[in-house]
């Protein structure tokens, strides 16, 4: 049973390393290329690529830290921990930028609307 668990942990760690070192930079490159205007027009696909790059860039090291720490692989724990620090910072900045540019909530009614029924919430009666 322990050998199967070790084999699965090795497969998960290998997938995390490949995803972190190949897939995330590829998504960043695609996002950069999608943001370049061609004939004066830009597509909205750059945001999707960069969002996935930030999510995978923070998620894969997190999975790697958990798996390597539970299987007591110190070298891999350090590697994924060091990778997690800047990736989490980039993901936090991307989230903060998304929240900052979110549309404002719709305004409420600017006048008092009385309803029948006996109670009114209008100021002054």
Secondary structure, DSSP 8 states (H G I E B T S, - for coil): -HHHHHHHHHHHHHHHHHIIIIIHHHHHHHHHHHHS-BTTB--THHHHHHHHHHHHHHHHHHHHHHHHHHTT-HHHHHHHHHHHHHHHHHHHHHHHHHHHTS-------SS----SSS---STT-
